[in-house]
Amino acid sequence: MKNQTQPTGQLVIQIVAMPADTNANGDIFGGWLVSYMDMGAGIAAKRQAASRAVTVAIDSLIFIKPVSVGDTVSFYANLLKVGRTSMQFKIEAWTMAIHEEKNNKVAEGLFTFVAIDDQGRPHPVVRNTTTNCR
Ligand SMILES: CC(C)(COP(=O)(O)OP(=O)(O)OC[C@H]1O[C@@H](n2cnc3c(N)ncnc32)[C@H](O)[C@@H]1OP(=O)(O)O)[C@@H](O)C(=O)NCCC(=O)NCCS
């Protein structure tokens, strides 16, 4: 994990961390990162399923490095598996600090989404893909 120098997957969200998103230490609050990871997985899931999709599980989450105010944070989605109605994504969060050339992976986690119909019931995902998050 520490040796990874470049993100894997498809860029789904990019945002600058702001002072309002900090914790008591002055670093970015973990819940802020998780919320964007969940949103990024949701974007990828909706694209994959071509329908609404909801989070059913977050199975692991690792915070690797702190995020600072002003960092550009980029979220990448990797489709790991597709079930009948579910999809599992690995989401990576990476930062690029203002005065740094290097990308740093700051968090990663596994997010499972379920494709739902207009009534909120699970419905089958089209298993069409050999590519990541079409
Ligand atoms: C997600 C939801 C629609 C699933 O409904 P359900 O009736 O439990 O559906 P099922 O039991 O048929 O399971 C649907 C799929 O989810 C998977 N699943 C269910 N619980 C799971 C869990 N804890 N972890 C991983 N996958 C899970 C099932 O394996 C199944 O996958 P498959 O069809 O690919 O085999 C329902 O639980 C729900 O609405 N949950 C609330 C979602 C929510 O509000 N999320 C937060 C905001 S987006």
The ligand as a Tripos MOL2 file, in Angstrom:
@<TRIPOS>MOLECULE
LIG
   48    50     1     0     0
SMALL
NO_CHARGES

@<TRIPOS>ATOM
      1 C1        -29.6530   -1.5870    0.0370 C.3       1 LIG1
      2 C2        -31.0710   -2.1540    0.1490 C.3       1 LIG1
      3 C3        -31.9360   -1.5880   -0.9990 C.3       1 LIG1
      4 C4        -30.9400   -3.6670    0.0090 C.3       1 LIG1
      5 O1        -32.2340   -4.2010    0.1660 O.3       1 LIG1
      6 P1        -32.4320   -5.7460    0.6070 P.3       1 LIG1
      7 O2        -33.8550   -6.0390    0.5380 O.co2     1 LIG1
      8 O3        -31.6810   -5.9650    1.8750 O.co2     1 LIG1
      9 O4        -31.7170   -6.4630   -0.6010 O.3       1 LIG1
     10 P2        -31.0890   -7.9250   -0.7270 P.3       1 LIG1
     11 O5        -31.0780   -8.6930    0.5510 O.co2     1 LIG1
     12 O6        -31.7650   -8.5070   -1.9300 O.co2     1 LIG1
     13 O7        -29.5740   -7.5960   -1.0980 O.3       1 LIG1
     14 C5        -29.2510   -6.8660   -2.2490 C.3       1 LIG1
     15 C6        -27.7740   -7.0100   -2.5240 C.3       1 LIG1
     16 O8        -27.0600   -6.3790   -1.4820 O.3       1 LIG1
     17 C7        -26.0700   -7.2680   -0.9540 C.3       1 LIG1
     18 N1        -25.8830   -6.9840    0.4510 N.ar      1 LIG1
     19 C8        -26.8490   -6.9000    1.3900 C.ar      1 LIG1
     20 N2        -26.2740   -6.6160    2.5800 N.ar      1 LIG1
     21 C9        -24.9500   -6.5130    2.3710 C.ar      1 LIG1
     22 C10       -23.8240   -6.2470    3.2050 C.ar      1 LIG1
     23 N3        -23.9530   -6.0200    4.5090 N.pl3     1 LIG1
     24 N4        -22.6020   -6.2190    2.6290 N.ar      1 LIG1
     25 C11       -22.4360   -6.4430    1.3220 C.ar      1 LIG1
     26 N5        -23.4590   -6.7080    0.4560 N.ar      1 LIG1
     27 C12       -24.6950   -6.7380    0.9970 C.ar      1 LIG1
     28 C13       -26.6650   -8.6540   -1.1820 C.3       1 LIG1
     29 O9        -25.6440   -9.6420   -1.1630 O.3       1 LIG1
     30 C14       -27.2920   -8.4630   -2.5440 C.3       1 LIG1
     31 O10       -26.2630   -8.5250   -3.5440 O.3       1 LIG1
     32 P3        -26.4440   -9.3560   -4.9300 P.3       1 LIG1
     33 O11       -27.8170   -9.0650   -5.4710 O.co2     1 LIG1
     34 O12       -25.3780   -8.8220   -5.8270 O.co2     1 LIG1
     35 O13       -26.2670  -10.7940   -4.5930 O.co2     1 LIG1
     36 C15       -31.7190   -1.8230    1.5370 C.3       1 LIG1
     37 O14       -31.0470   -2.5380    2.5540 O.3       1 LIG1
     38 C16       -31.6380   -0.3370    1.8480 C.2       1 LIG1
     39 O15       -32.4120    0.4480    1.2880 O.2       1 LIG1
     40 N6        -30.6960    0.0410    2.7320 N.am      1 LIG1
     41 C17       -30.5190    1.4700    3.0490 C.3       1 LIG1
     42 C18       -29.5600    2.0980    2.0560 C.3       1 LIG1
     43 C19       -29.1800    3.4740    2.4860 C.2       1 LIG1
     44 O16       -30.0070    4.2340    2.9610 O.2       1 LIG1
     45 N7        -27.8740    3.7950    2.3170 N.am      1 LIG1
     46 C20       -27.3210    5.0100    2.8300 C.3       1 LIG1
     47 C21       -27.6190    6.1980    2.0210 C.3       1 LIG1
     48 S1        -27.2710    6.0040    0.2870 S.3       1 LIG1
@<TRIPOS>BOND
     1     1     2 1
     2     2     3 1
     3     2     4 1
     4     2    36 1
     5     4     5 1
     6     5     6 1
     7     6     7 2
     8     6     8 1
     9     6     9 1
    10     9    10 1
    11    10    11 2
    12    10    12 1
    13    10    13 1
    14    13    14 1
    15    14    15 1
    16    15    16 1
    17    15    30 1
    18    16    17 1
    19    17    18 1
    20    17    28 1
    21    18    19 ar
    22    18    27 ar
    23    19    20 ar
    24    20    21 ar
    25    21    22 ar
    26    21    27 ar
    27    22    23 1
    28    22    24 ar
    29    24    25 ar
    30    25    26 ar
    31    26    27 ar
    32    28    29 1
    33    28    30 1
    34    30    31 1
    35    31    32 1
    36    32    33 2
    37    32    34 1
    38    32    35 1
    39    36    37 1
    40    36    38 1
    41    38    39 2
    42    38    40 1
    43    40    41 1
    44    41    42 1
    45    42    43 1
    46    43    44 2
    47    43    45 1
    48    45    46 1
    49    46    47 1
    50    47    48 1
@<TRIPOS>SUBSTRUCTURE
     1 LIG1         1 GROUP 0 **** ****
